[in-house]
Every structure is written in C-alpha cells, then in structure tokens.
Amino acid sequence: MNTKPNIIIFNVDQWRGDVLGHLGNPAAETPNLDNIIKQDAVSFSNAFCQNPVCTPSRCSFMTGWYPHVRGHRTMYHMLHLEQNEPNLLRVLKDDGYFIWWGGRNDLITAQQEPKDICDVRYWPSKEDLKRWGHKWKPNLHMSTKWRGSPGSDGYYSFFAGKLDTKGDDIYFDYDWGIILGAIDFIQNYKGDKPFCMYIALANPHPPYGIEEPWFSTTNRKKLPPRKKTPKDWEGKPSLLKGIYERQNLQGWTEDQWSELRAAYYGMCSRVDHQFGLIIENLKSRDHYEDCAIFFFSDHGDFTGDYGLVEKTQNTFEDCLTKVPFIIKPPKRKVFKPGIRDALVELVDFSATVYALTGIDPDYSYFGKDLSPLLNGETKIHRDAVFCEGGRLYGEKQAMELQSMQNLKQTGLYWPRVSLQTTDEGPYHGKAVMCRTNDFKYIRRLYEKDEFYDLTKDPEELNNAIDDDIYADVLSTLKERMLTWFVKTCDVVPFDTDRRF
C-alpha cells in the first residue's frame, strides 16, 4: 500500500499576498481559500518570493536555490537537467511519483524534453474541447483590441475589463483548459503510483480582464486604498520612475483605478473558484485527505499601487514580493489549521515537500521545512527574508533581448522591458532585498540604497537610508545580508570527481 501523500501544486501567476479574504481584505472574494484554512490548512501571511518576475521565481522554488546560486536571474535562464540542476518534479518522478503537469512553463527550456521530468505534459486536445463543449476565446496578449489607441492613457494600462463569453458560460481560456484537464485526470487516474499534479495557471497575470460573474463580484467601495505615488520619486529606483512616465497613467481617476483593481480581484476570485473545483473533485475520488496541497503565487503585482501596473524586475515593494502561500498537509500529519505570521520564503516550499514525502534529494538546498510552523511547534521560522533581481552593467545576456515585441513601442511590456536593455541609465541594476518584520534594506549597485521602517512607513514611500537614527539597524541588516550571501553563494555537487 502506498504511504506517500499525493501532492497538488496549485501555482498561480502574479497574485498579491494581500488579496485574500481571510487575511482581512474586505474586497477579496476568496471563499474556497478562506474555508480551507478553517479546518484543513495553514495560510502564511508573511510569505515572500525570491525574485519579482516569473522564471527566476519558479526556478527558485522548484530547487530551493536563490537566484544568485546559478544565475537564474532572467526570463531566459531556466533549469537545465543536463547541467545537473535539480528540479522538484524530476526528484519526485525519480522517487516513484506519477507527475501530471498542466499549464505555465517558465521553468525548463524549450530544448528540454518534458517527459524527462513528468509523465504527462498536458494540453487540451480537440477531443477534450468537443467533450467539454467549449471553444477557445481570444488570448488577451494576442488580441489587443481592448488596448485603445497608441498614445492614449489606456495603451499600456493592461486593463481589458469585462470579457465577452459570446454565449458560453465561461470565457474559455488557457486556465479553464488546464483546470478541466486536471479534473479529468483526478476522476480517471487509476495508477498504483502516488501522483503529483503541477497546476500552473496564468491568472491573475495581466491583462486585467475577466468574465461575469467574477467581473462584478468585487465591491468597488471596499477596495483598500492604493499606495500613493512617491513625490518626485525621490530616493526610489529609477526603473520605477521610468515605467511610471512611460505607462502614462498619471491622469487616471480613482474610479478608473477601481475598475482595473476590481478586474484583478475578479481574476483572483475566478482562480479561487477553480481551486474549489479541484478540491471538490479530490474529495469525490477520496483523494483529499491523503493529499498535500500547496497553493501559492510566483510573485505579486502593482495593480495601481504607486500609480503603476504590472511588475518590475529589480524592485521589491511588498505588493510584488509578498505572496499567498497556503499548505494543506495530509490528514495523518499533525498540524494546527489557521494563519501563521512568521516570515517564510518560497524556497521553503520544496524543502517542505521533501519532508512530507521523506525524500532526501542528492543536492544541497536552502529552503527550510515548514512543518514546525504547521504543527505549532514554533512561531518563528526565519529572522529575515531575501529577494533579488537586476543585472550588471554590460551583462548583455541578462537584458532579455529575446523579447523582441516588447522592445518595440507597440509591445505591451515596452515601458519596462525597453528600460532593461540599456546601460545609459541604472534602470536595471543589480539589487538585493533583506526584509525583517519591521525593516527593509535594499542594496543597489548603481543607485542609492533603500531603507524603510515598515512600522512607520508601511507603504515604503520614504527612503530613510540617510537617516542617522537607523544607523545601528542598518548595520545589522547589512551584516545579515552578508551572512546570507556567504551561506548561499554556491553549492558543491554531491558527486565527486576523480583526480587521478
């Protein structure tokens, strides 16, 4: 009899850590996630990613390595099995798990054969669509009629608004195809092996667009206030000011921002509904109790904070770096459901999977098993969390020049990506964040460092790096960052070489 838990990795893209009802956001309609933590799961209210964009973050949480360990700092540097880089899915497969992977990649290269790390790399077939009774709806990245005219204040806003289902009950897109395929797998799997499902969704990644009923789900009047736009951007990294000027949203009214934010919240609500469908089907097949379920995002989103949309590659505001992170252990695991406020990182995800499955992988990693927090043994996990991004001057391979469309002024991501491809300004300079419960320090190579007293300035508007009253705190954080770098600067392979 199999004694290892089935594993569900429900990984969403660009969901901010504060858009959850159970964490006190009055506008967040997330009933399924709220309900699961009442009896069955733990929600970490202070979980942080290790890079604020997709690929580096995913490479990090799937290995337990920080981005600097092997240079996973761009959208075009993924995991390489042939270079002996680990991958949680491959580790589980080698240990006897049946791996079903549906949805986003941003993890392995196009040259890599997916079957090396999974048994099924799922994409809906024509037969699936016919059986479900759905037809693909336009991809918002490809069909951009919603953008408005070039030069308008909506051209780079990513706001698509209410999506037309054209008589269907849903706007059948990428995520719906993966969810329905995942449900089919759950209902039909009869294998002897324990299974791991990596459900990697695209939402709530912008463009900000969603169908009914989710478009109207959010009460606009309950939306928390947006974080203010810094005055003259003094003390802030130049990339933020550059994007702010290019996105051209300075004239937006608060009603316009509320509609954009409500669309984003609606995207989160639809994902919550889809998560509920997965839970419902796991229960119908008697898999739920024995499952270890992980729900988390790779990073966050500005969603109007500071007058910005989308994300950046080397800034570390909480709206970008703090993410949802929920774990439902298998029933036989002793734990106490509810909310934990300890500082945790996404690198802790793979370490916790290894602990729950009893796997001892043959490589060094830096994540820490979250089990002591799950079962209430401790309330403290880390004294600081870290995030990093950017590049060196002249580091052409990290400029993401492959994003040709986004280097043109017509590209959706032009305001950001075009600034990453020049050394004329320090827009994309390398930077690292060290954050504690009360303070945030950011070391920047080519610009002024940042320091924020999060108890007095939770919006991170006033860079206090030059304030003498914080000299001792700043010295401590710098020392802490140095210790972190020394501990995590490299990994020594377990396989040794012959010298003679």
C-alpha positions, 0 to 999 in steps of 0.5 A: 500500500502506498504511504506517500501523500499525493501532492497538488501544486496549485501555482498561480501567476502574479497574485498579491499576498494581500488579496485574500479574504481571510487575511482581512481584505474586505474586497477579496472574494476568496471563499474556497481559500478562506474555508480551507484554512478553517479546518484543513490548512495553514495560510502564511501571511508573511510569505515572500518570493525570491525574485519579482518576475516569473522564471527566476521565481519558479526556478527558485522554488522548484530547487530551493536555490536563490537566484544568485546560486546559478544565475537564474536571474532572467526570463531566459535562464531556466533549469537545465537537467543536463547541467545537473540542476535539480528540479522538484518534479524530476526528484519526485518522478525519480522517487516513484511519483506519477507527475501530471503537469498542466499549464505555465512553463517558465521553468525548463527550456524549450530544448528540454524534453518534458517527459524527462521530468513528468509523465504527462505534459498536458494540453487540451486536445480537440477531443477534450474541447468537443467533450467539454463543449467549449471553444477557445476565446481570444488570448488577451496578449494576442488580441489587443483590441481592448488596448485603445489607441497608441498614445492614449492613457489606456495603451499600456494600462493592461486593463481589458475589463469585462470579457465577452463569453459570446454565449458560453458560460465561461470565457474559455481560456488557457486556465479553464483548459488546464483546470478541466484537464486536471479534473479529468485526470483526478476522476480517471487516474487509476495508477498504483503510483502516488501522483503529483499534479503541477497546476500552473495557471496564468491568472491573475497575470495581466491583462486585467480582464475577466468574465461575469460573474467574477467581473462584478463580484468585487465591491468597488467601495471596499477596495483598500486604498492604493499606495500613493505615488512617491513625490518626485520619486525621490530616493526610489529606483529609477526603473520605477520612475521610468515605467511610471512616465512611460505607462502614462497613467498619471491622469487616471481617476480613482474610479478608473483605478477601481475598475482595473483593481476590481478586474484583478480581484475578479481574476483572483476570485475566478482562480479561487473558484477553480481551486474549489473545483479541484478540491471538490473533485479530490474529495469525490475520488477520496483523494483529499485527505491523503493529499498535500496541497500547496497553493501559492503565487510566483510573485505579486503585482502593482495593480495601481499601487504607486500609480503603476501596473504590472511588475518590475524586475529589480524592485521589491515593494511588498505588493510584488514580493509578498505572496499567498502561500497556503499548505494543506498537509495530509490528514495523518500529519499533525498540524494546527489549521489557521494563519501563521505570521512568521516570515517564510520564503518560497524556497521553503516550499520544496524543502517542505515537500521533501519532508512530507514525502521523506525524500532526501534529494542528492543536492544541497538546498536552502529552503527550510521545512515548514512543518514546525510552523504547521504543527505549532511547534514554533512561531518563528521560522526565519529572522529575515527574508531575501529577494533579488533581481537586476543585472550588471552593467554590460551583462548583455545576456541578462537584458532579455533581448529575446523579447523582441515585441516588447522592445518595440513601442507597440509591445505591451511590456515596452515601458519596462522591458525597453528600460532593461536593455540599456546601460545609459541609465541604472534602470536595471541594476543589480539589487538585493532585498533583506526584509525583517518584520519591521525593516527593509534594506535594499542594496543597489549597485548603481543607485542609492540604497533603500531603507524603510521602517515598515512600522512607520512607513508601511507603504515604503514611500520614504527612503530613510537610508540617510537617516542617522537614527537607523544607523545601528539597524542598518548595520545589522541588516547589512551584516545579515545580508552578508551572512546570507550571501556567504551561506548561499553563494554556491553549492558543491555537487554531491558527486565527486570527481576523480583526480587521478 
